C-alpha cells in the first residue's frame, strides 16, 4: 500500500512538473511574439515620425529649421 501511494505521488509530481514546463514554454513563446510585434511597431512608428518630419521640412511655408527644434 505504501509503495502504491509513493508511486502515485511520484506520478503526480511528474505530471505537475510537465504542466509547469508546458506553461513556461507557452509564456516564452508569447514573450517572443510580443517582442517581435513591438519591434515591428516601433520600426513603423519611427518611419512615420521620419516621414512627418521630412514633410514638415519640405513644406514651403515652413520657417523652422532643424537647429531651432528642441
N, C-alpha and C positions, 0 to 999 in steps of 0.2 A: 504494500500500500504506500509506504513511504517513497519507494522508487518511482511509482506511478505519479505521485504528487510532484516529486522533483522533476520528472520528465515533462510534466505539464507546465511547470514554472519555467523550465528552460525553453520550451516551445513558445510560450507566451512572451518571454523576453526577446527571443529571436524575431518573433513577429513584430513586436514593438520597435525593435531596432531597424527592421526592414522598412516599416512605415515611416519612421523618423528620417531615414536616409532618402526615401522617396519624396518626402516633403522638402527636404533640403535641396534635392536636385531640382524640384519644381520651382522653389524660391530662387535658386541660382539662375535657372532658365528665364524666369520673369525679370530678374535683375538685368541680365544681359540684353533682353529685348527692350526694356525701358531705357537702358543706357544708349543703345543704338538709336532708338526713337528720339531721345533728347539731343543726341549729336546731330542727327539729320535736321531736327527742328531748329537748333542753334545755327547750323550752316545756312539754312533757308533764311532765317531771321537776319543773319549777317549780310547775306546777299541783298535782301530788301533794304537794309539800312544803307549799304553802299550805293545801291541804285537811287534811293531817295536823295542821298547827299549829292550824288552826281547830277541829278535832275535839278536840284536847288542851285547848284553852282552854275549849271548851263543855262538857267533861265535868264532872259535878257534884263529883267527888272531886278535881278539880284545885285545888291550893293555890298553884301557881306563878303569878306574874303576868308580864307581858311585861317588866317592869323587872328582875326577878330573873334573867332568862335572859342568858347572856353574849353 
